Amino acid sequence: MLGIRTVSAFLKTLAVLGLALFLTSGAAAEPSPCAEIEEQGVAYAVCEFDARKSDIRLFLRNDKGEIFGAFSRLASELEKKGETLVFAMNAGMYSEDRAPVGLYVENGRTANVANTRPGPGNFHLKPNGVFWVDKGRAGVTETARFLKSRSHMQFATQSGPMLVIGGRIHPRIHEDGVSEKFRNGAGVADGHIVRFAISSRPVTFHQFARLFRDRLHCPDALFLDGGAASALYAPSLSRHDRFAPTMGPIVGVVEKAKP
């Protein structure tokens, strides 16, 4: 009979192997894009997409200029066009009128310019950054570097702070931090693998940053939002966080209806 410690170690090994399969899957059977994992005693929902194969977009307003504000409204609008929303998450901080606080680019059009001003709050904890997608590529880039490159991306959203920068946790995110909130964010690996994550309970910035660096292996990751604003739409996990239509920018993955 196996001892308790042996069984515990075995189960942990299985959990790690399960995540490794999830993160590198792409073989025969169509894998679920999302999985529920545990890291440092905290459960997270993690969804992975390859920008070369998945249609990753940003959404703010419908064709009438009305802000979507909720996953259900976005899904319904896409359905009318013969498209299916397979994943969505709030995509950055926004003002009371739900307009983005920082840079926002949708379908190549800049709807809001970059915000480089100093100020209070998480967004202004420099360096902040930009999550972007363009022609099969994706990235998370510090705002100053992104602007200096004069890149013209198909989709881009600015938020802050950066969680991981070049494989290192943001210098102002400390292990002894005590502020705990629900948090969601995005990390990118290999220039095209995008990993989105949201916590199941309040966590510190350091816990969240370590998730991206140590477990999801993203050398660059960005905090998108936290608290009551953190929300996820993931049908593969039977997850649809429903709030009053008060969201701002939304990042989503879309599939065209099969004939």
N, C-alpha and C positions, 0 to 999 in steps of 0.2 A: 504493500500500500504506500502511495506517495505521501510524504509529509506535507503539512499545511504550507510551509515556505516553498517547497518544490512546486506544489500546485499553483501557488500565487505567481511564482516566477514564470511558469509555463503559460499561464493566462496572459501575463504581460507580454510575453514573446509573441503569442498569437495576435494580440492587439496591435503590436508594432508591425507584424507581417501584414495584417489586414489593411493598415493605413498605407503601407508601402505598395500593396497591390492596387489600392484605390488611386494613389498618386501617379502610378506608372501604367495604369491599365489602358488598354486601347486595342486589345486583342479581339478575338472572334465575337463573342457576345457583346452587345451594346451595353456598356457599364452605366450605372447610375452616375450622374455628374456630382452628386452630393453624398455625404456620409456624416454620421455623427461620431465624433471621436472624443477622447478624454485626454487632457494634458494637465499635469500638476493638480489633479483632483477636480478639474473644471471641465464640464462638457461644452463642446462647441459643435456647431453645424459648419461644415466646410464644403464648398463647391468648387470644382476645378474645370476650367475650359481652356481649350487650345485655340488661340486667336486665329490660327491658320485654317481651322475647320469650323469654328463656332461663330455665329453672327452676334457679336457683342456690341451693344449700342447704349447710348445715353438718351434719356427721355425727360422732357420737362413739360411741354405743351402739346395739345392735340392740334388738328388742322384748323380749328377755329380760334386758336390762340389761348385756349383755356388750359390752366395748369392741371395735369392729371391728378396729382395729390394722393393717389391711392393705387395699389396694385390692381385692384379689381377694375378700375376705369381703364388702365393701360391694357390689361388683358382683353377686355371687351372691345376696345378700339382696334387692337391687332387682329382679333378674331374676324372682324368685319372685312379685313383685308386678306383673309386667308392665311394668317400667320398665328403661331402659338407661342405664348410666353412660357418658357421652360424654367426660367430663373429670374429673380429680380431682388434688388436690395437698394436701400436708400444710398445715394451716391455723393454725399458731401453736405456741408453745412449750408443753411439758407436763412434768409431774413424772415421777418414776420409776414411779409407778403409772399413768402415761399420762393423768392428769387435767389439764385446762388450768391453766396458771400464772395466767392472768388471767380477765377476763370471758369468759363463754361463754353464748350464748343460742341455743337451737335450737327452732324452731317456736313462738316466742314465750315459751318457758319459760327462765328463767335457771337454768342448771345450776351456774354458778360466778360469784361476784361479782367486780367489778373489783378489780384489784390496784394500789394507788397507793403502796405502800411503797417506800422506797429500797432499793437492794441492788446486788450486783455483776452483771456480765454484760450482754448485749445488751438483754434485756427491760427492764432498769432504766435504760437510757441515755435519759433524759428529753429531750424528750417522746417517749413511746411513743404507740401509737394503737389505734384500733378499726376493723376492716373490717366493714361491715354491709350487709345487703340487706333491703329491705322494700317490698313491693307495687310492683314495677317500678322502684324506686329503689335506688341503691347509693352507698356512699361510704367514704372513709377519713378519719377524724376524730381529732384529738388526744384522748387519753383525758380530760383535764380538761374540754375543751369538750364532749365527748360526754356526760359525766356531768352537767355543768351544764345541758345542754339537756333532761335528763330524758326522753330519747327511749326509746320502747318498740319496739324493732325485732323483726322476725320472726327474723332471724339476725344474730349478732354474735360476733366473736372478737377478743380483745385480744392484741397482740404488740408487739415493739419492737426497734429504735427505728423511729420514722418515718423514711422515706428522703427524701421530698420533702414540704414543707409550704407550701402556697400558692405553688407554683412555685419555691421555693427549697430547696436541699439542706439537710438538718438541720445546724444550726450546729456540732454536735460531730463531724460527719463531715468529715474533712479529706482533701484531695487527696493528701497525702504519707503517708496511712495505709498500713501494710505488711501488715496481717492479711488473708490471702487464704483464702477458703473457698468451697465450693459454696454458692450462695444462691438462695432463692426468695422471691417477694413478690407483692404485688397493688397495682395502681394504678387509679384511677377518673378518668374524664373526662366532662364534661357531665352529671354526676349519674346516669348509667345505663350508661355503657360501662365494662366491667371488663376490665382487661388483666392477666393473670397471666404471670409470667416465671420461668424457672429457668436458671441458668448451666450450661454444659457442662463448665466447669473452675473451679477456685477463682478468685475475683475479690475485690477490695477493696470495702468499703462504698461508697466514692466512685464506683467504676466502675459498681456496681449502681444507685446513685441516679441517676447521669447517664443510664443507659439509660432509666429511667422519665421523667426530666425532658426529655431532649433528643431521644430517638428515639421513645418511646411517647407523649409529650406528655400525661403525667398530672400535673396540678398538685399532686396529693396521692398519696403511695404509702407502703406499709408493708412492712417486712421481716417475713416470716413465720417463716422458720427457716433454718438453714445447716448445713454439714458433712454428716455421714452422714444427718441427718434430712431433708435436702432430697430430695423425691421427686415424680415426675410420672406420671400415668396419662393418656395421650392416644392412643387408638386411631387417630386420623387421622394420627398420626406414627409408628404402629407402636411406641409407647413404653409400656412397663409396667415401672416400676421395682419390682423385687420384693425385699422384705426380710422378715425374720422379722416376725411380727405385733406390732410394737412402736410403731406410730404412735399419736398422740393424736388431736386434732381433724383432720378432713378436710373440705376444701371440694370440692364436686362439682357438676357440671351433669348434669341428668337429663332424659331424654326418655321419654315414654310409648310403649309399643309401638303401632305402627300397625295398625289392624284389617285 
